[in-house]
Amino acid sequence: MTGVILSYVLNKVGNIFENEVMKVRDGWEEVNAVKEDFDRIKAILRDADSLEEGSHFIEESVKKLRNLAYDIEDALDEYKLLKAQDPGHGLLELLQESHSYVRNWKACRRIMLRMRELSPKVKSVCEEHQKVCYKFKKAAEQGLSSRSPSSTWQDQRGNALLVEKADLVGIEEPLEQLVKRLVKGPPEKEITPVVGMGGSGKTTLIKQVFDDPAVKKHFTIRAWVTLSPYSRTEEVLRDMLQQIASSIMKSAPGGTDNLSTDLLKMMIKSLLQRRRSRYLIILDDVWQVGEWDAIKYAFPNNQNGSRIMITTRDAMIALSSCKEFAGEVHNMKPLHAEQSWKLFCMKTFKGSRCPPNLEEICEYILRKCEGLPLAIVAISGILATKDNNNIDEWHLVRQSIRSELDGNDRLMNLKKVLSLSFNALPYHLKSCFLHLSVFPRDQPIEHMRLIRIWVAEGLVETTEGKTPEAVAEEYLKDLLSRSLIQVAELTSDGKVKMYRVHDLLWEISSTKSKERNFAAVVDEQHAAWTDRVRRLSVHKTLQTAGQNEPLWQLRSLFMFGVSKSSINIVLSSGPKLLRVLDLQGAPLRRFPTQVIDFHLLSYLNLRCTKIQKIPSSIGMLQNLESLDLKHTFISVLPVEITKLQRLRHLLVYRYENIAYSHRKFGFKTLGEIGALQCLQKLCYIEADGETSRILIRQIRKLVQLRRLCILKLKKEDGGKLCVSITKLTNLRALSVSSLKDAEIDLQNLDSPPQLLQRVYLRGKLQTLPHWIAKLPSLAKLHLKWSHLEEDPMSALQSMPNLVHLELLQVYSWQKLCFKAKGFKKLKILGLDCFEELTLIQVEEGAMPCLEKWSIQRCKCLKNVPSGIEYLSKLKVLELFDMPDELIEKLKPEEQDEEYGKVAHVPELSYGYWRDGAWDVTSVETVGEEQSPRAQDTTKKRSKLPPCWK
């Protein structure tokens, strides 16, 4: 009887779902149609991007298109979510989970109906947009548009060209350098690009150079041409031709209005060649490489010292111009604190001193300017109108700089100048720049964190033959070259580790992001967000006003310095379409259970939390590409981790530093790691388990790996690891540590990956692996506890691209000699724990690029390295736990011969590990240009170990 009932129920359920399938089947065609509509709208948005700043009507039209695109994206992502939640069970499981399936089918039908409703909307909005664009372009052609792109670009250089030299601050040194370069340089034609962000004073500086008496006397022909983001090549050439002709013939040639660009260039070149006069051409504000390429061949090399100067915000334009023609880039530097204060007081208080009651407020406001001259002058213009005795007015400016930037007429010039850099960005870079606003101002942003997030967000366009990470890297280089982001920190081998954004550019990013509903930032000043928010960044606090807002449309969530309760509130508010979740540094001890329901999640960052365990349900996050568990207490990953077939970055490790002890802790897993064939980074996996041989064999399947880090490698597994590494042709970084005091056997790596740039080996080697010295791209090499039986120095010093070398108990040297012409590119050198070492000799010509040298725990070394005086580029010398006899000789008051050898090194310090902390003393050396008097020493106490790890 039970079987009959069960059979009846199964047939009934089957009939129900068969009917549902028939109803929805036609709807699936709607999915493809809506996808096409989505692509169509994105293409229209891309085309309209350049016009958006030119018309309020187009701005409104683009806003409608953008909101419609969001609606379509929501529908498509909900459909994708339903597919992700479908486990694909059989009929019995279907019956057991019938409630869930019925709910999903209803949701699917609802989504299909929404998609059906969207199609006519797409047609209507697109047609309306095309009409608006047609009217706008028609008006622009007839000169009737009040806000065309070219008129939006207000040429703000007029004031810069009229500024008196007496009103300028910090210009003397760069002015002298540039004038000397123009007048005293070689006879060949040279180009001098001047690069800096908007408002840094490029035009002002170059105008002072242009008008310098020595320059006027030296150059017979001088021409100044100002470009814009909308310049036409013919107009630029025509202007240049008239100026050149006027300076030669005292009258401009006629009939040039209809000449082609080629004829105009020929006329310019002919005039400059015929007269063989020395010329100076200024191209002010070059925005695109194409602008330079279009006119560069108009300037002949007449071998009499002619010069070209360009100003640009884009470093790539500057570098490319110097590659084709001789020249040197001049980078604008921000005003330092004293110069900023002088300019600020000059403009705010008419040269008088700042009243004491306003100093704290003025210093705060001035810090926001970060040495940017235009910002200092603009904000000073506002403050100059305030009553010095009414401190409330000054406090109001301090608290509302963003609103002042948007609404104060005196700051409109500043905003326009800074916004020009954003407006001139290619479409694909604008979203990346806006995304910077989700990070707290003044906080450095990690290079790889940005790349992983941008890839997960879908901000990176697909390029054939390149990984998304490589494309994102190009995006960052482009933003950097355009002066929209700055380098905050470099790695030892010269790669960018951290970026920062100028405070005022962060304001531009934040304002534009809010205008376009790109992201919402919640902090102490901004408590609410829109109901269509796509990206939410919470800084320190979550106001009550926003705690009950639904977040089902949210795609990305960032939380900085928030409480655990705030995290739970947001995660429980239904962000089911979430792709990016960044909880780095959050006060979490347990894995957030809500995360498992975010089936579309692509990026999960739990770095620097106190989480100890990852649930087996992690396997449900089938779209996960990046899992960052660095500096957590995770030591084991569940076997289900291998279900994450799209995983590209797996970071699970932490450090412990105690004095010289630097321990790493990785993770173990019972899963077959070879299943994760999209992995690019695997750090750090422990290989000391019973299945270590299987693990090492599995690694050879990870052919996409760029970085591989292994801990606790057994000696007997070394040969198998070599076989696996041979297969990893994309590998850039390799780190291998042995199990306790075991030997690392990597001698059989006959075909190492040729792209390897960084190698870290910790453990006994006996002999240096032969393949290391043959790596053409190796820039960074760390060898620890190697105990080699043969001196490796001859092999190491011939490596052509080695930049950073660290050696710890590598060989039992008594005398260590750095030969002439060895280590040609080495910049950083660390030597540690060579107990028998009594002498270090540096031959002249050795290590010509060395900038930093750290020597530690060499107890028999009583003198500084012989020949260290040859290292003219050495900037830092650190000595830790070294013999007192050596340290005493380095004190300036002793005036010892050893001190004289290192007097040219700007930073000299020594230290000892005492009572659980480092006592570090900095010796202020006198340098070559200072008087030979002893300098005071300063002491500091730090719990951190020396920079060498």
N, C-alpha and C positions, 0 to 999 in steps of 0.2 A: 504493500500500500504506500509505504514511504517512497519507494522508487517511482511509482506512478505519479505521486504528487510532485516529486522533484522533476520528473520528466516534463510534466505539464508546465511547471514554473519556468523551466529552462526554455521550453518552446515559446512561452509567452514573452519572456524577456528577449529572446532572440527576435521575435516578430516586432517588438517595440523598437529595438535598435536598428532593425532593417529598415523600418519606416523612417526613423530619424536620419539614417544615412542617406536615404533617397532625398529627404528634404534639404539636407545640408550639402549634398554633392554639387548641386548647381552653385551653391554659395562659395565653394572652393575656387570656382572660376573667378569669383569676385576678388579673392585674395590676390591673384595674379594681376587683375585689372587695377586694383588699388596700389599694388607695388609699382606698376607702370606710372600711375598718377603721382606717386611719391617721388619717383625719379624725375618726372617732368617738372614738378614744383621745385625740386632741388636745383635743376638746371636753370629754371627761371630766376630763382633767388641768386644764383651765381652771376647771371647776366645783369641782374638789377643792382648788384652790390655797388658797382662804381657810380650809379646814379642816385643811390639812397641819400647821400649827403647833399644832393643838389636840389631837392624838392620836398616840401612837406606832403604833397599829394602822393609822391612815390613812397615816402616813408610810411604813410598810412596803408598804402596798397601792399607794401612789403610786409608790414605787420600782419595784415590779414592772411597773406600767403604763408607766413611763418606759423601762425596759429593753426592754419589748416594743415600744414605739414606736421605739426605736433599731434593733431587729431588722428591723422593717418598713421603716424608712428605708434601712437597708443594702441590703435586697433591691431596693427601688425604685431606689436610686441605681446599684446594679450593673446593673440592667436598662437604666437610662438611659445608663450608660457603654457598654454593648454597642451600643446604638443609635448613640451618638456615634462609635464606632469603625467602624461599617459605612459604607464609602465608596460603596456603591451601584453597583458596577462591573457590567459585562456578564458574560456566561458565560465568555468567554475569560480575562478578568482573574480571574474566580472560580476557574477551573482553575489559573491560575498562583499563586493565593494560597490554594489549597485547604486547606493545613495550618491557616492562620489561621482560615478559615471553619469548618472542622470543630471547632476549639477553641472558637470563639465559639458555635456551635450547642450544643455540649456544656455550655458555661457557661450558656447560655440555659435549657436543660432543667433544669439544677441549680437555677437561680434559681426556675423555675416550681414545682419540687417543694418548695422551701423556702417559697414563698408558700402552697402548698397546706397545708403543715404549720402555718403560722401562724394560719390562720383559726380552727380549734378552740381554739387557745391564747387568741386574742383574746376569744372568747365566754366561756371559762372565767374568765379574769382579770377581765373586765368584770363578770361576775355576782358574783364574789367581792368586788370592790370595792364594788358597790352594796349588798351585804349589810353590809359593814363600815360604810359611810356611814349606812345605815339604823339600825344599832345605836347608832352614835355620836350621831346626832341625837336618837334616842329617849331615850338616857341624858341628853343635855344638856337636853331638855325637862323631864325628871323631876328635874333637879338632881343626877344621880348621876355625871356626868362629872367626873373629877378634873382634866381638862385641856381644858376648853372654851375657845374663842377668848377669851371675856370674862375667864375666870379666868387665862388665859395673860398677859393684859395686867395686870401688877401695877402698881398706882398708886404710882409712886415719888415722888410730889410731897409726901408727908407730911413727909419730912425737909426738903425745900426750904421748906416752910411754917413749920418750927420753928427754922430757922437764925437765930442771933443776929447782929445787924448787926456786932458787933465781930469776928465770925469771917469776914466777907466781905472780899474784896479787889477793887479796881477798880470799885466800884459807885457811888462818890460822884458822879462827873460825870453818868452816865446817870440816876441817881436824881434829881438836882437838875433835869435837863432835863425829865424826865417829870412831876415834881410841878409844875413851873412851867407846863407845857403844860396840865395839868388845872385848875389853880387860876386861872391868869391868862388863859386863853383867852377866845374870844368867847362871847356868850350862846347861839349856836346849838348844837344837839347835835353833838358831834364824836366820832369814833372814832379810837383810836390802836392800830393793830396792832403787836405786837412780834414780829419774825421772827428765827429763828435755828435752827441745826441742833440735834438732840437733845443735851442736856448742856451747852448754852451759857449756861445760867443765866437763862432767860426767866422761869420761875416764881419763882425766888428774887428777881429784881429787882422783879417786879410785886408780890410780897407785901410788899416793903419800901415800895413806893409806896402800896399799899393801907393799910398800917399807919402811914404818916407822919402825925404830929400835924396838920399843915396840911391834909392831905387829909381826915382824920376830921372836922375842924372845918368844912370847906367843904361836905361832902356829907351831907345828912340821911339819905339812903337809900344803903346800900352792900350789894352782894350779890356773892358769889364762887361761881361755878359751875365745877366741873371736868368736862371732857368726856373721852372716850376714843375709840379707833377703833371701839368697839362701842356707843357711847351711843345711847339711844333718845330721840327728841325729847320725848316725853311726860314722861320722867323728868327731863330737863334743865329743862323748863318748870315742873314741879311743885316741884323744888328751888328754883328761882328765885322762884317765887310765895311759897313759905313764908318765904324770907329777907326778901323785900320786905314781906310782910304782917307779919312779926314786928317789923320795924323801925318800922312805922307803928302797928300795933294791939297790939303786944306779945304777940300770940297768932296762931298759924297758922290759916287757915280750914280747916274740916273738909269731908269729902265730895268731895275733889278726885281721889280715886284712879281714878274711872271717867270723868272728864271727857276730852273730845277735845282734840286739840292746839289747834284753833281757839278753843275756849272758854277754855282755859288762857291763850292769848295775849291774848284779850279782857280777861280778869280782870287780867292784869299791866298791860296798857295803861291800863285803867280806874283802877287804884290809883295809877299814876304820874301820870296826868293830873288826877285828882280832887284830890290833895293839892298838886299843882304844886310838889312838893319837888324839890330838886336831887339827882339820883341818879348813882351810879357803879356800873356793872355790869362785873364781870370775867368773861370767858369764857376759861378756861385750857385750852389745848391743843385748838384747833379743827383737825380733820383734813381735813375736806372742805368744799367750798363749799356743798354741800347743807345741812350742819349750820347754817351761818350764815344761809343763805337761809330756813331753816325757822322762824327765831325773830326775824329782824331787824325785822320790822314790829310787834313787841310793844313797841318803845321809842319813845315819843312825843317830838317836838321841842317841849318846853315853854318854850323861849326863856329858860332861866335857867341855862345853863351846865352842863347834864347831860353826862355822858361815858360812853363804852363803851370798854373795853380788851379786846383779845383777844391771846392768845399762839398762835403757830402755827409749824410748820416749813415751811409752804408759802407762798412769796411771792405766788403767784397769788391765794390767799385774801385776803391782806392788801391787794393792789392792787385787787381787785374790790370789797372793802368800802369802800375810800376813794373809789372812783369814784361810788358811790351816795350816800355821806354824806361830809360834810366831815371831813377828817382828814389825818394824815401818818404814814407808816410809820416805825417805829423799828427799825433793823437792829442786831442784837446783833453786837458785835465781839469777836474773841478777845482774851484778856489779852495784853498785850505782855510782853516778856521779863522786865522787872523785876517786874511784877505776878505773873507765873507763878512766878518764883523765890520771891517773898515768900509766896505761898499754899503753895507746895510745902514750904518750910522750916517754915511755921507748922503744917502738918499732919504732916510727917514727923519733925521734930525738936522739936516742941512750942514753936516760936517761936525756938529757938536757932539758931545758925549751923551751916551744913553743915560737917562735919569735912573738912579739906583733902584727906585720902586718898580721899574719896568724891565730890569735886566733879565730876570728869570723868564718872563713871558717872551721877551725878544729872542733869547737863546733857544727856547723851545720852537718858536716859529722858524727861526733860522735853520735849525736842524732839519726841518721838513724840506728846506730848499736844497740840502745836500750839495752846497757849493755851486749850484746852477745859477749863473749870473742873471739870466732873464727872469727867473723865479724870484731872486732877491730884489731885483729892481721893481718887478710888478707888485709884490707884496709890500714893499717899502712905500710904493705909491699910495696904497690904501692906508697904511699906518700913519703916513705923514699928515693925513687929514684928521687924525684922532687927537683928542685933548690929552696931553701928557698927564694931567692931574686927575683924569677920570679913568681909573684903572679898569672899571667895568667894561668900557668900550674895547679895551685891549684884550680882556679875557674873552669877550664875545668873538673876536676874530680868531683867537687861539682855538676856541671850541668848535668853530664852524668853517674851517678852511675848505672843506669839500663844497659846502653850499656857496661859499664866496667864489670858488673856482667856477661854479655853474652860473651864478647870478650877478656877480659884480662886474660892471663894465670895464673896470681897470684891469681885471684879470682875464678878460676875454681874449686879449692878444696872446697871453701865455697859454691859455687853453687851446687856441687855434694852432699855435706853433707845435704844441705837443701832440694834438690830435692829428695833425698832418701825417705824422709817422704811422699812425694807425690806419688812416684813410688810404695811404699809399700801399698798404700790405696786399699781397695776393689773397684771394678769397680763402684759401685753405689755411692761411696763417692767422687770419683774424680770430677764428674760434680758439686757436691755441693761445693767442695773446689774452683774450677775454678769460680764458681758463685760469690764468695766473691770479685772478682776483679771489679765487677760493682759498688761497693761502694767506695767513695773517701777514699784514704789512711788516716790513723789517725782518721777516724770518727767512733765512736762506732756504732755498728749495733744492732738494737733491736731484741730480741729473737723471739717474735711472728711475727714480720715483715718478718724475714727470713723464718720461718715455712710456713706462708701463701704463700709467693712467691714460695718457692720450690714445694709446693703442686700444685700451679697453673701452674708452669712450666712443671710439669710432671716428676720431678727429683726424686720423692718418689715412690718406688716400693710398690705394693699392698701386704699387709700381712693379712692373714685371722685372724679375731678376733680383729684387731687393726684399728683405724682410721688412715688416712694418716697423720694427725697432730701428732699422737702418734709415728708413724714410723719416721717422720722428727725429732721429739724430740730425738729419739735414735741416729739418724745420728749426731746431734749436740753434744750429749754426747760423741760419738765416736771420732769426730774431736777434741773435748776438751781434751779427755783422751790421744790422740796422740800428744798433744802439738802443734797442727796446728792452733788453735784459743785459745784465752785467755779470762778469765772473766774480763769484764770492770766494771760491776756493778751488785750487788745483790739486790733482794727485801728484805724487812724486815723479811720475813719468810724463807730466805735462797735460794730462787729460782733465777736462772740467769735471769737478766733483759737485760743486754747489753753484747755484745762480742766486742773484738778488735782483729786485726790481726797484728802480728809483721811486721814492715816495710819491712824487707827483705823477709819474707814469702809472703807478698802482692806482691812483685816484682816477685816471683816465680809464684804465681797464675796468675798475669797479663801476664807474658811471655808465660806460658803454654796455657793460654786462647787464646792468639793471634795466637800461633802456630797452634792450633786446630780449629781456626775460631769459637771458642765458643762464644766470646763476643768482642765487640769493644768499647774502651773508647776514647771519644773525649774531649780533654782539650786543654790548651794553647800550649802544646808540640806536641800533636797528633791531627791533624785536619781532617784526612781522614779515611775512612773505606772501607772494601771490598764490592763488589757488592752482595755478598751472606751473608751479616751480619745477624745473627739471633737475637742477643741481642745488643742493643746500649745503652751506658751510656754516657750522656753529662754532663760535669762538668764545670759550670760557663759560658762557651762560646761555640758558634757554629760558626766555621770558615766559611767564604764564600765558600771555596772549597767544603764543603759538603752540602750546602743548596739546591742544585738542584738534588742531588742523589736520585733516586727512592728507596723506602724502602718497596716494596710490600712483600718481604720475611721476614720482621722483625716479631719476635714473642714477644719480650719484650723490653720495652722502659723505661729508668730511666733518670730523669732530675734533676740535683742538682744545685741550685743557678743560673738558667738561666733566661733570660728575657721572657716576654710574647710573643714577636714577634718570638723568637726562638722556643717556644712551638708550635705556630701556623704553622710555617714552617714545622716542623717535622710531626705534626699531619695531615697536608694537603698533605703529600708526598705519600699517598696511602698505609699505613701499614694495609691493610684490614685483614691480618691474625693475628693481634696482640692478644696475650693472657694476657699479663701483662703490665699494665700502672701504673707507679709510679711517681706521680707529687707532692709528699709530700713537703710542704713549698713553692710551686710555687706561683708567684705573680698573682693569678687568682681571679677575682671577679665574674665571670660567669662560669657556667658549659660549658666546651668545646663542641661545637655542633658536632664536628667530631667524638666524642667518640661513639655516637649512631650508627655509621656505622660499628663499630668493633664488629660484631656479635659473634665472638669466644672469646671475652674478658672474662677472668676468674677472674682477680684480678684488682681492681681499687682503687688506693690510692690517695685521695685528702686531706689528713690530713694537718692541719695548713695552709689552704688557706682561702680566704675571701669569698668563695662561699656562697650565701644565699638561692639558690633555685635549686631543682632538677627537671628536666622536666619530664612530664608524659611518654615521649618516653623511659625512662629508662627501661620500661617493655620489650623493644625489645632485651635487653642483656640477652638472655635466658641461656647463659652459665656462667653467673656471680656467683662466689662462695664467693668472699670477697669484701665488700664495706666499705671502711674506710673513714668516714667523721668526725673523731674526731677533735676537735678544729677548726671547721668551724662555720658558722652562720646559718646552716640548723636547722630549728625548726619544719618543717612539711615535711613528705615524701608523695608523691602522692600515690593514691590507687593502681596504677600499680606496686608498689614495690612488691606486693604479687604475681605477675606473675613470679618472679624470683625463680622458684622452687628448684634451685640448691644452693641457697644462704646459706652459712655456717657461715659467720661472718658479723654481721651488727653492726657497731660502729658509733653512732651519738650522740656526746655530747661535751660539753666544760665546762671549769671551769672559775670562776672569784674569785680571791683572793684579799681581801682588809682587811689588818690587820688580825683580827680573823675570819672575814666573809669568808666563803668558800662555794660558791654557785655553783651548777651544773645545767646545762641546757640540757635537752634531746630533744626528738622529739615526735610528734603526727602523727598518720596516721589513715585514715578512712578505710583502708583495713583490711581484716581479717588476722591477723598476724599468725594465726594457719595454714595457707596454706604453710608457709615456714618450712616444717617439717625436713629439713636438718640443720636448724640453730643450731650452737653450742654456739654462743655468741650474746646476745641481750642487747645492752647498748646504752643509757638509754632511756627507753620508758616512756612517761608521761601518767598517768592513771587518770587524773582528768576530762576527757571529759564526754559527755552525754552517750557515749557508753562504759564507763569504765567496767561495769559488763560483757559485751560481750568480751572485751579485756582480762580481767582476766580469763574468761572461755577458751578463745582461747589458752592461754599460756600452758594449760595442754596437748595440742597436740604436743608441741615442745619437744618431749621425748629425743632428742639428745643434749639438752642444757647443756653446761658446765658452763656458766656464765650468770646470769640473774640480770639485774639492773632495778629497777622501781622507778620512781619519782612521787611525789604528790599522794600517795595512800590514798584513802578515808577510814575512819574507817569501814564503812559498807561493804567494799570490802575485808576486812582482812580474813574473814572466807573462802570466795571463793578462795582467793589466797593460803590459806593453802591446800585446796583440790587440786589445780593445782600443787603446789610444790611437793606434795606427789607423783605425777606421774613422776616427773623429777629425775629419779634415777641416772642419770649421772652428776648431778649438783655438781660443785666444788666451785662456788662462788656465793653468794647471797647478793644483796644490795637493801635495801628498805628504802625509805624516805617518810614521811607522808606529807599530804597536809597541809601546814602552821603549825598550832599548834595542828593538829588532832592527835588522839591516833592511834598507830599501834596495831592492834589486831591479833597477831600471836600465840595465846595460843592453838589453835585447831590443830596445826601441830603435830599429833600423830605419824606419821611415816616419819620423816625427811630423806632426802637423806643421806645415810651413808658415802658418799664420800666428803661431804662438808668440805672444808678446810678454807674458808674465809667467814665471815659474817659481814656485815655492816648495822647497824640499826640506823636510825636517826628519832627521834620522841618519843612522850610519850608512855611509856609501862605499867606503874603502877607496874607490876610484871615481873620479868625476865622470858622469855619463858622457860618452863621446859625442852624443848628438846635441848637447847643450851649446857647445861652441859653434855649431854649424847652423844654428837658428838665425836666419837673416833679419828677423823683425824683433828679436828679443830685446826688450827695453828695461825689464825689471827682473832681478834674480836675487832670491833669498836662499841661503844655504845655512842650515842650523844643525849642530851636533853631527857634522859629516864625518869627522875623524879620518880624513883621507890619508892614504899612505904615500901619495905622490903630490908634489907641489902643483896646484892647479893654476897658478898665477899666469903662466905663459899662455895658457889657453883662454883665460878670462879676459886678459887685457887686449886681446886682438879682436874682441867682439865689436862689430862696427857701430851698432846702434844702442849699446847698453847705456842706460841713463841712471839707473838706481841699483846699487849693489850692497847687500847686507851679508856679512860673514860672521858666524858664531862657532867657535871651536871647529873650524873647517880643517885646519892643518897645524901641526906643531912647529910654527915658525919661530926661529930665534932672531932672524933678520928678514925683514919684509921689504922688498925693493919694487918700486913702481917705475918701470922703465920708460925712457923717452919715447914719445909717440904712442904710448899705450893708453887705453881708455879714452879715446878721442872725444867721446860725447858724454862721459860720465859726469853727472851733476851732484849726486848724493852718494856718500860712502859711509857705511857703518861697520866698525870692527868691534867685536865683543869677546871677552873671555879667552884671550890668548896668553896663557899664564907664563910661557917661556919666552915671549917676545921681548927683546931688549933694545931693538933698533928698527926704526922705520926710515927708509930713504926714498926721497922723491927726486928723480932725475929731472933736469930741465927739459920741458916739453911734454912731460907726463901729465895726464889729467888736466888738460888746458881749460876745460869747462867746469871744473869742480866748484860747486857753490856751498855745499854743506858737508861737514865731516864730523862724525861722532865716533869717539873712542871710549870704550868702557872696559873695566876690569882687566886691564893689562898690567899686572902687579909689578912686573920687572922693567917697565918702560919708564926711564927716569928723565928723558928729554923729549921735547916736541919733535915731530918728524923732521929729519934733516932734509932741507930743500923745500920746506913748506912755503918759504918766501917766494918760490917760483909760481905759486898758485895765485895768480893775480885776480881771479874772479871769485876767490873764496870769501863768502859772506858770513858763514857761521861755523864756529869750531866749538864742539861740546866735549867735555871730559868728565866722565862719571865714574866714581869709585876708583880713581887713579892714585898712584903713590903721592904722599904729601910732598916728597922731595921735588916732584915735577910741578905740582901746583904752586909751591912757594916761588919757583922761578918765574911764574907767569904774573905775579902781582906787580903792578906798575911801580910801586914805591921801591921795589928791590932793584929796578933798572938792570935786570939780569940780561945776559946775551940771548937767553931763550925767549924772553919777552920781546926783544927786538925782532925776532923772526916772525912773530904773529901780530906785530903792531898794526899791520895793514888790514887785519881781519876786523870788520865792523862789530861783529857779535862774538864775544868769547865768554863762555860760562863753564863752571865746574860744579859738581855736586856729589853728595853722599846720601846713602839711604840710612836714615837714623830714626829710631823710635817710630817705625811704621809710616814714615813720610820722607820726602826728598828735601834736603837742604840744598838749595841752588843759589850760587853766587854768580852774578853777572859782572864781568870786568869790562869797563868802558875803555876800549883801546883808543889811543890818541889819533891814529891815522896819519897819512902822509902830509895832509895839508894843515894839520893842527900843530900847535906848539907842543914840544916834547915835555909835557908836565903830567904828573900822575893824576889819574881821574879817580873820583870816588867810586866805590863799588856798592851795588844794591843787592840786598838779599831777599829772597822770596821762598816760601815754604809751600810745597805742593804735594798732594797725595798721589798725583799721577806719575807714572814712570816716565823716563825720557821718551823722546819721540820715536826712538828705535824700538820696534817690537819684534 
